[in-house]
Amino acid sequence: MSTVTEIRDALKQLPVQEAQNIAKWLQNYLEHQGDTWTTSASQTPLGLPDYAARRRTIFGDKLLPNMVLLGREQERG
């Protein structure tokens, strides 16, 4: 059997239970092949870390000064 038509005709000759078993095997096989063929471009991108949540965990509700603005004020003055 080398063509899809030959495979289809052979499957039609099988009992329904055996054809269903082959269909399940083929589905599992194709899902596994899809996992190995994925590329990094098709995978979902990773999200950025939540830096605000990390800051709240470390410092609590303290207000931290904006060091960039403070540095600019010192340069002017």
C-alpha angles and dihedrals in degrees: 000000000000106000133064090240092057092048092048092050091049091050091052089058094054124089113264094250093055092046089052091050090052090048091052091048091049092049091051091046093051092047090052092047090050090056092054094046098053116115129209090252092060095047119093112262119248117251123241118258117264100248093177091057090048091050090050090050092052102036104021117211096334115133110235121208119246100248093196092058092045091051092050091051090052091050091053096045 
